[in-house]
């Protein structure tokens, strides 16, 4: 699984964006918040607040890595 984050520009963007996986399935959303910067929610239960896009991508990659490991058939 790979989670694809949309780019959010802090200067003029104050809405939220959908987050999809590599197959185009909805997996969460990212939105602007005044106190934190970016607030990300994945699969309805994994949440975080980060200042940069890179931090959000690292969080999403971590969630994807854990889910990939949990669903891996050995």
Chimera marker file (.cmm) of the C-alpha trace (Angstrom):
<marker_set name="trace">
<marker id="1" x="0.000" y="0.000" z="0.000" r="1" g="1" b="0" radius="0.5"/>
<marker id="2" x="1.170" y="3.475" z="-0.823" r="1" g="1" b="0" radius="0.5"/>
<marker id="3" x="-0.599" y="6.603" z="0.450" r="1" g="1" b="0" radius="0.5"/>
<marker id="4" x="-0.537" y="9.621" z="-1.842" r="1" g="1" b="0" radius="0.5"/>
<marker id="5" x="-0.827" y="13.005" z="-0.126" r="1" g="1" b="0" radius="0.5"/>
<marker id="6" x="-2.075" y="16.031" z="-2.053" r="1" g="1" b="0" radius="0.5"/>
<marker id="7" x="0.021" y="19.202" z="-1.807" r="1" g="1" b="0" radius="0.5"/>
<marker id="8" x="-1.403" y="21.905" z="0.434" r="1" g="1" b="0" radius="0.5"/>
<marker id="9" x="-0.131" y="25.471" z="0.231" r="1" g="1" b="0" radius="0.5"/>
<marker id="10" x="-0.216" y="27.177" z="3.633" r="1" g="1" b="0" radius="0.5"/>
<marker id="11" x="-0.468" y="30.689" z="2.174" r="1" g="1" b="0" radius="0.5"/>
<marker id="12" x="-3.890" y="30.569" z="0.575" r="1" g="1" b="0" radius="0.5"/>
<marker id="13" x="-5.336" y="27.123" z="1.088" r="1" g="1" b="0" radius="0.5"/>
<marker id="14" x="-7.689" y="26.761" z="4.046" r="1" g="1" b="0" radius="0.5"/>
<marker id="15" x="-9.732" y="23.736" z="3.078" r="1" g="1" b="0" radius="0.5"/>
<marker id="16" x="-9.305" y="20.014" z="3.239" r="1" g="1" b="0" radius="0.5"/>
<marker id="17" x="-8.242" y="17.460" z="0.660" r="1" g="1" b="0" radius="0.5"/>
<marker id="18" x="-8.974" y="13.787" z="0.240" r="1" g="1" b="0" radius="0.5"/>
<marker id="19" x="-6.142" y="11.299" z="0.529" r="1" g="1" b="0" radius="0.5"/>
<marker id="20" x="-6.098" y="8.263" z="-1.755" r="1" g="1" b="0" radius="0.5"/>
<marker id="21" x="-3.999" y="5.144" z="-1.987" r="1" g="1" b="0" radius="0.5"/>
<marker id="22" x="-2.186" y="4.066" z="-5.145" r="1" g="1" b="0" radius="0.5"/>
<marker id="23" x="-5.385" y="2.429" z="-6.459" r="1" g="1" b="0" radius="0.5"/>
<marker id="24" x="-7.464" y="5.591" z="-6.007" r="1" g="1" b="0" radius="0.5"/>
<marker id="25" x="-9.344" y="4.385" z="-2.922" r="1" g="1" b="0" radius="0.5"/>
<marker id="26" x="-10.212" y="7.014" z="-0.316" r="1" g="1" b="0" radius="0.5"/>
<marker id="27" x="-8.142" y="6.480" z="2.853" r="1" g="1" b="0" radius="0.5"/>
<marker id="28" x="-8.424" y="9.782" z="4.713" r="1" g="1" b="0" radius="0.5"/>
<marker id="29" x="-8.111" y="13.528" z="4.588" r="1" g="1" b="0" radius="0.5"/>
<marker id="30" x="-5.663" y="16.314" z="5.256" r="1" g="1" b="0" radius="0.5"/>
<marker id="31" x="-6.753" y="19.784" z="6.293" r="1" g="1" b="0" radius="0.5"/>
<marker id="32" x="-5.355" y="23.085" z="7.445" r="1" g="1" b="0" radius="0.5"/>
<marker id="33" x="-5.613" y="23.988" z="11.127" r="1" g="1" b="0" radius="0.5"/>
<marker id="34" x="-4.684" y="27.272" z="12.750" r="1" g="1" b="0" radius="0.5"/>
<marker id="35" x="-2.683" y="25.959" z="15.705" r="1" g="1" b="0" radius="0.5"/>
<marker id="36" x="-0.891" y="22.978" z="14.192" r="1" g="1" b="0" radius="0.5"/>
<marker id="37" x="-0.626" y="23.632" z="10.455" r="1" g="1" b="0" radius="0.5"/>
<marker id="38" x="-1.748" y="20.384" z="8.864" r="1" g="1" b="0" radius="0.5"/>
<marker id="39" x="-4.034" y="17.819" z="10.426" r="1" g="1" b="0" radius="0.5"/>
<marker id="40" x="-4.112" y="14.365" z="8.855" r="1" g="1" b="0" radius="0.5"/>
<marker id="41" x="-6.557" y="11.505" z="9.450" r="1" g="1" b="0" radius="0.5"/>
<marker id="42" x="-6.093" y="8.057" z="7.902" r="1" g="1" b="0" radius="0.5"/>
<marker id="43" x="-8.604" y="5.209" z="7.940" r="1" g="1" b="0" radius="0.5"/>
<marker id="44" x="-10.750" y="7.095" z="10.463" r="1" g="1" b="0" radius="0.5"/>
<marker id="45" x="-8.496" y="6.301" z="13.419" r="1" g="1" b="0" radius="0.5"/>
<marker id="46" x="-4.878" y="7.325" z="12.779" r="1" g="1" b="0" radius="0.5"/>
<marker id="47" x="-4.496" y="11.055" z="13.426" r="1" g="1" b="0" radius="0.5"/>
<marker id="48" x="-1.661" y="13.525" z="13.613" r="1" g="1" b="0" radius="0.5"/>
<marker id="49" x="-0.888" y="17.214" z="13.426" r="1" g="1" b="0" radius="0.5"/>
<marker id="50" x="2.240" y="18.431" z="11.622" r="1" g="1" b="0" radius="0.5"/>
<marker id="51" x="3.790" y="21.660" z="10.392" r="1" g="1" b="0" radius="0.5"/>
<marker id="52" x="5.299" y="20.488" z="7.112" r="1" g="1" b="0" radius="0.5"/>
<marker id="53" x="4.202" y="18.400" z="4.155" r="1" g="1" b="0" radius="0.5"/>
<marker id="54" x="7.244" y="16.159" z="4.662" r="1" g="1" b="0" radius="0.5"/>
<marker id="55" x="6.173" y="15.350" z="8.230" r="1" g="1" b="0" radius="0.5"/>
<marker id="56" x="2.690" y="14.443" z="6.996" r="1" g="1" b="0" radius="0.5"/>
<marker id="57" x="4.160" y="12.197" z="4.295" r="1" g="1" b="0" radius="0.5"/>
<marker id="58" x="6.407" y="10.485" z="6.865" r="1" g="1" b="0" radius="0.5"/>
<marker id="59" x="3.365" y="9.823" z="9.079" r="1" g="1" b="0" radius="0.5"/>
<marker id="60" x="1.412" y="8.414" z="6.107" r="1" g="1" b="0" radius="0.5"/>
<marker id="61" x="4.371" y="6.240" z="5.088" r="1" g="1" b="0" radius="0.5"/>
<marker id="62" x="4.616" y="4.912" z="8.651" r="1" g="1" b="0" radius="0.5"/>
<marker id="63" x="0.931" y="4.017" z="8.751" r="1" g="1" b="0" radius="0.5"/>
<marker id="64" x="1.230" y="2.324" z="5.351" r="1" g="1" b="0" radius="0.5"/>
<marker id="65" x="4.300" y="0.351" z="6.514" r="1" g="1" b="0" radius="0.5"/>
<marker id="66" x="2.491" y="-0.937" z="9.597" r="1" g="1" b="0" radius="0.5"/>
<marker id="67" x="-0.612" y="-1.894" z="7.614" r="1" g="1" b="0" radius="0.5"/>
<marker id="68" x="1.504" y="-3.597" z="4.955" r="1" g="1" b="0" radius="0.5"/>
<marker id="69" x="3.282" y="-5.588" z="7.642" r="1" g="1" b="0" radius="0.5"/>
<marker id="70" x="0.011" y="-6.570" z="9.338" r="1" g="1" b="0" radius="0.5"/>
<marker id="71" x="-1.596" y="-7.764" z="6.106" r="1" g="1" b="0" radius="0.5"/>
<marker id="72" x="1.473" y="-9.529" z="4.741" r="1" g="1" b="0" radius="0.5"/>
<marker id="73" x="0.941" y="-13.240" z="4.213" r="1" g="1" b="0" radius="0.5"/>
<marker id="74" x="3.948" y="-15.347" z="5.126" r="1" g="1" b="0" radius="0.5"/>
<link id1="1" id2="2" r="1" g="1" b="0" radius="0.2"/>
<link id1="2" id2="3" r="1" g="1" b="0" radius="0.2"/>
<link id1="3" id2="4" r="1" g="1" b="0" radius="0.2"/>
<link id1="4" id2="5" r="1" g="1" b="0" radius="0.2"/>
<link id1="5" id2="6" r="1" g="1" b="0" radius="0.2"/>
<link id1="6" id2="7" r="1" g="1" b="0" radius="0.2"/>
<link id1="7" id2="8" r="1" g="1" b="0" radius="0.2"/>
<link id1="8" id2="9" r="1" g="1" b="0" radius="0.2"/>
<link id1="9" id2="10" r="1" g="1" b="0" radius="0.2"/>
<link id1="10" id2="11" r="1" g="1" b="0" radius="0.2"/>
<link id1="11" id2="12" r="1" g="1" b="0" radius="0.2"/>
<link id1="12" id2="13" r="1" g="1" b="0" radius="0.2"/>
<link id1="13" id2="14" r="1" g="1" b="0" radius="0.2"/>
<link id1="14" id2="15" r="1" g="1" b="0" radius="0.2"/>
<link id1="15" id2="16" r="1" g="1" b="0" radius="0.2"/>
<link id1="16" id2="17" r="1" g="1" b="0" radius="0.2"/>
<link id1="17" id2="18" r="1" g="1" b="0" radius="0.2"/>
<link id1="18" id2="19" r="1" g="1" b="0" radius="0.2"/>
<link id1="19" id2="20" r="1" g="1" b="0" radius="0.2"/>
<link id1="20" id2="21" r="1" g="1" b="0" radius="0.2"/>
<link id1="21" id2="22" r="1" g="1" b="0" radius="0.2"/>
<link id1="22" id2="23" r="1" g="1" b="0" radius="0.2"/>
<link id1="23" id2="24" r="1" g="1" b="0" radius="0.2"/>
<link id1="24" id2="25" r="1" g="1" b="0" radius="0.2"/>
<link id1="25" id2="26" r="1" g="1" b="0" radius="0.2"/>
<link id1="26" id2="27" r="1" g="1" b="0" radius="0.2"/>
<link id1="27" id2="28" r="1" g="1" b="0" radius="0.2"/>
<link id1="28" id2="29" r="1" g="1" b="0" radius="0.2"/>
<link id1="29" id2="30" r="1" g="1" b="0" radius="0.2"/>
<link id1="30" id2="31" r="1" g="1" b="0" radius="0.2"/>
<link id1="31" id2="32" r="1" g="1" b="0" radius="0.2"/>
<link id1="32" id2="33" r="1" g="1" b="0" radius="0.2"/>
<link id1="33" id2="34" r="1" g="1" b="0" radius="0.2"/>
<link id1="34" id2="35" r="1" g="1" b="0" radius="0.2"/>
<link id1="35" id2="36" r="1" g="1" b="0" radius="0.2"/>
<link id1="36" id2="37" r="1" g="1" b="0" radius="0.2"/>
<link id1="37" id2="38" r="1" g="1" b="0" radius="0.2"/>
<link id1="38" id2="39" r="1" g="1" b="0" radius="0.2"/>
<link id1="39" id2="40" r="1" g="1" b="0" radius="0.2"/>
<link id1="40" id2="41" r="1" g="1" b="0" radius="0.2"/>
<link id1="41" id2="42" r="1" g="1" b="0" radius="0.2"/>
<link id1="42" id2="43" r="1" g="1" b="0" radius="0.2"/>
<link id1="43" id2="44" r="1" g="1" b="0" radius="0.2"/>
<link id1="44" id2="45" r="1" g="1" b="0" radius="0.2"/>
<link id1="45" id2="46" r="1" g="1" b="0" radius="0.2"/>
<link id1="46" id2="47" r="1" g="1" b="0" radius="0.2"/>
<link id1="47" id2="48" r="1" g="1" b="0" radius="0.2"/>
<link id1="48" id2="49" r="1" g="1" b="0" radius="0.2"/>
<link id1="49" id2="50" r="1" g="1" b="0" radius="0.2"/>
<link id1="50" id2="51" r="1" g="1" b="0" radius="0.2"/>
<link id1="51" id2="52" r="1" g="1" b="0" radius="0.2"/>
<link id1="52" id2="53" r="1" g="1" b="0" radius="0.2"/>
<link id1="53" id2="54" r="1" g="1" b="0" radius="0.2"/>
<link id1="54" id2="55" r="1" g="1" b="0" radius="0.2"/>
<link id1="55" id2="56" r="1" g="1" b="0" radius="0.2"/>
<link id1="56" id2="57" r="1" g="1" b="0" radius="0.2"/>
<link id1="57" id2="58" r="1" g="1" b="0" radius="0.2"/>
<link id1="58" id2="59" r="1" g="1" b="0" radius="0.2"/>
<link id1="59" id2="60" r="1" g="1" b="0" radius="0.2"/>
<link id1="60" id2="61" r="1" g="1" b="0" radius="0.2"/>
<link id1="61" id2="62" r="1" g="1" b="0" radius="0.2"/>
<link id1="62" id2="63" r="1" g="1" b="0" radius="0.2"/>
<link id1="63" id2="64" r="1" g="1" b="0" radius="0.2"/>
<link id1="64" id2="65" r="1" g="1" b="0" radius="0.2"/>
<link id1="65" id2="66" r="1" g="1" b="0" radius="0.2"/>
<link id1="66" id2="67" r="1" g="1" b="0" radius="0.2"/>
<link id1="67" id2="68" r="1" g="1" b="0" radius="0.2"/>
<link id1="68" id2="69" r="1" g="1" b="0" radius="0.2"/>
<link id1="69" id2="70" r="1" g="1" b="0" radius="0.2"/>
<link id1="70" id2="71" r="1" g="1" b="0" radius="0.2"/>
<link id1="71" id2="72" r="1" g="1" b="0" radius="0.2"/>
<link id1="72" id2="73" r="1" g="1" b="0" radius="0.2"/>
<link id1="73" id2="74" r="1" g="1" b="0" radius="0.2"/>
</marker_set>
